[in-house]
Amino acid sequence: MRQIVFILIICVLAGIVVMPATLKLGSYALYRPRVDFSLGSKRVFRDLELKLGLDLQGGTHLVYQADMANIPAGNIDEAIQATRDNLERRINLLGVAEPVIQTSQAGSQHRLIVELPGAKDINTALTTIGQTAQLDFREPKTASATSAADLPAGRQDFTATGLTGRDLKIAQVKFDNGKAVVGLDFTPEGARKFADLTTKNIGKTVAIFLDNQIISAPTVQTAITDGAAVITGNFTIEAAKQLALLLNAGALPVPIKIVEQRNVGATLGQESINKSILAASVGMAVVWLFMLANYGIKGLLADVALGMYLLLSIAVVKLIPITLTLAGIAGLVLSIGMAVDANILIFERIKEELRWGRPLSAALELGFHRAWNSIRDSNISSLITAGILFWFGSGSVRGFALTLIVGIGVSLFTSITITRTLLRLIYDRSRL
């Protein structure tokens, strides 16, 4: 009985997630609640709507080629990652939700692929993204500002020092007594400017700006004249990496040029959604009829579990959230057929047990038990394949792999737990 209650609770919660944000029933309107939780000191809100990719929602597709000719070989990976993060920060200024930014390499050529779902003004996107990150060090005009807590909030309260990203060779994560710090290496000219800056600002805060936004405000502890500085603080390793990447976005500006640009219309996207829904509906109907025709009442219970599978899969896609593309929908449609594979193996094992003279209750349990090894191995092999596609793929290939992984995971739950519970409920009431 507890399993039945658990399944019902899971399905009700999934239904709440899947239903539209506002559902009208006659003159009444039901509003689905948003996800609202705390992440440290930050409040996070989620609207639980499907995130559609570029091919479904429409928008802008851009491909940039990065010029690595002047980047040292050992810094190429760092430079391309810094450039990617810089592009993402600029795209967020455009107000684009769920942008997709990927890097690819073919031989010695490095490219950045940018997809902006819902973005219609391609010229604004090109202008904003194509700028080079501007890094500079500034000192506060307020003489009494001696710590980050006293740091003035407005950009007008700082004055430029002439020390910019051109004077910084590279920023990288280092460790000092087991603590993560960010090390700065300056050029000879930058070392001279930094020495002057730190000498006259001992005990005061120096702000680091990237594109006119403060990214760090360390306090100068002592004059630094050797061109190698360290930013200390209570950094986690991830926070130190993020700060180093932000600094490198301005310190290692990689020239990029547009090599491909195109707009995807929303009309084409809506047509793709309609065809995908039709394909999923036809696939689901055919599978339902096949299971019902071949296995009777057991097939009907498998069909009920398959309906729950579809409900749970969509709920998981919304909760993660996964940006749904055409390839992602293909992964979900494909997993509809895979979702009943386990049930077919189980039902055939049950038939064999019954032919060998087992009682019905024993045949049900042995059918699930003896089919499990085959089900487990086949799903593990599928997960390995999907994992490889996700790890090495890009773009729509990763979307397909991710939805396939979700489908496999959910199908194991529905085909084993839900189907077994329903069979026990129908055939073996004495065990409830």
C-alpha positions, 0 to 999 in steps of 0.5 A: 500500500505504501508503494501505491501511495508513493506512486500517486504522490509522485504522479500528482507532483509531476502533474503539477509541474507539467500543467500550464502555469494557469489552468482555467476550469470554467470560471475558476483559474488554477495557478501552478506555484513557482519553485522558490528556494534559497541558494546560500543568501540568494533566493532562486525563482523558477517558472517551470516552463519548458525551455525551448531551443533555437530550432523550436523557439526561433532566434539567432545563430552565430558562429565566431572564429577565434584568432589564436595567432598571438596566444601562447600555446600553453594559454590557448585553452585558458584564453578560449574559455575566458572568451567564452565566459566573456561572450556569455556575460555580454549575452546576459546583458541582452536579456536572452534566456537560456543562451547556448555557447559552445566551443569547437576545434577543427585542427588549429581553428577554434570556433565559438557557436552562439545560439540565442533563442528568442533574439530577433535583433541580430545587429544588436547581438553582433554589436554587443558580442563583438566587443573586446573585454575591457579590464582596468584597475581603479583606485577610489576617490574617497580617501578613507576607503580602506576595505571592501566594506567601505568600497564606494558603490558607483563607478563615478567614485573611482578614478582610472589608474592607466593599468589595464588588461593590456598590462596583465599577462595572465591570471591563474589559480594558485594555492597558498598554505592550502588556500586558493588564491588568484595570481596575477602576472604583469608585463614589464610596463604593467609591473611598473604601473602596478608598483606605483599603484600599490605603493600609494594605496597601501591599506586601501582598496583597489577595484578591478573593473571588467566592462565597467563592472566591479569583479573584485575589490582586494585591499593592498597589503604591501607595495608590489614591485616584482610584477607578480601579485596575489589576490587573497580571500576566502575563495573556494576553488571554483570562485578562484577559477571564476575570478581568474577567468574574468580577469583573463577575459580582459587580459587575454583578448582573443580577436574573433570574427563572425563567419556565419549568421542566420535567423531562425523564424518562430513559424518554422519552430512552431511547425517543428513542435507540431510535427514532433507532438504528432510523431510522439502521439502516433508512436505512443498510440502504436506502442499502446495497441501493440502491448494491449494486443499481445499481453492483454491485461498485463499490456494494459497495465504496462500502457498505464505505466507508459503514460506515467513515464511520459508525465514524469519525463516531461516533469524532469525535463522542466525541473532540471531544466533541459533546453528542448530541441528537435533532437531532444524531442527525438530522444524522448520519442525514441525512449517511448519504445525503449520504455516498454522493452523491460515490460516485454522481457518481464512478461515473456519471463512470466509466460515461461514460469506459468508454462513450467507450472508455477503459481501465478503469484510466484510467476509474477515475482520470478518474472521480474527477478529473472528478467532484471539482469537482462534489463539492467545490462541493456539499459547500462549499455544504452546509458554508456552510449548516451553518456559518450554522446553527451561528453564528446558531442555538442549542440543538438547531439548533447540535447539528444543524449541528455533527454535519452538519459532522462528517458532511460532513467525514468523508464526503469522506474515506471517499467519495474516499480510501477508495473510491478505494483499495478500487477500485484494490485490486480493479481495478488491482493493478498500481498497488499 
